[in-house]
Amino acid sequence: MKGGELKDWLEWCGGQFNEIVLGKGGEQELMNMELARYKFEVIDGVRYEIDVREGGK
């Protein structure tokens, strides 16, 4: 797997998070409850952050 493929796959996995809008009143759901909760991915030696303030890729 090449770096670009890994990045695309991690972004796809990040689809389980909803977009959080700063300044929006009230609570916002972090998790997209339509997706299975077991899809958290861990890859040893890789650090990747997903900004939930941006829409899914």
C-alpha positions as CSV (number, residue, x, y, z in Angstrom):
1,M,0.0,0.0,0.0
2,K,1.4,3.4,-1.0
3,G,1.1,6.5,1.2
4,G,-1.7,8.1,-0.9
5,E,-3.7,4.9,-0.7
6,L,-3.3,4.7,3.1
7,K,-4.4,8.4,3.4
8,D,-7.5,7.8,1.3
9,W,-8.4,4.7,3.3
10,L,-7.9,6.5,6.7
11,E,-10.1,9.4,5.4
12,W,-12.8,6.9,4.4
13,C,-12.6,5.4,7.9
14,G,-13.0,8.9,9.3
15,G,-16.5,8.9,7.7
16,Q,-17.8,7.6,11.0
17,F,-17.4,11.1,12.4
18,N,-19.9,13.8,11.8
19,E,-18.8,17.3,10.9
20,I,-18.7,19.6,14.0
21,V,-19.6,23.2,13.2
22,L,-17.8,25.7,15.5
23,G,-20.1,28.4,16.9
24,K,-23.3,26.3,16.3
25,G,-25.4,26.3,19.4
26,G,-26.3,23.1,21.3
27,E,-24.8,19.7,21.2
28,Q,-23.5,18.1,18.1
29,E,-23.3,14.3,17.6
30,L,-19.6,13.3,17.1
31,M,-20.3,9.9,15.8
32,N,-22.4,8.9,12.7
33,M,-24.6,6.3,14.3
34,E,-25.5,4.8,10.9
35,L,-22.1,3.2,10.7
36,A,-20.9,0.3,12.7
37,R,-18.9,1.1,15.8
38,Y,-16.3,-1.6,15.2
39,K,-14.7,0.3,12.3
40,F,-12.1,2.1,14.4
41,E,-8.7,1.4,12.7
42,V,-5.3,1.3,14.2
43,I,-2.1,1.0,12.2
44,D,1.1,0.6,14.2
45,G,3.6,3.3,13.5
46,V,1.2,5.6,11.8
47,R,-0.2,8.8,13.3
48,Y,-3.1,10.5,11.5
49,E,-5.5,13.1,12.7
50,I,-8.9,13.8,11.3
51,D,-10.3,17.3,11.7
52,V,-14.0,16.9,12.5
53,R,-14.6,20.5,11.6
54,E,-14.2,19.6,8.0
55,G,-16.7,17.5,6.1
56,G,-15.9,13.9,5.3
57,K,-13.8,13.0,2.3
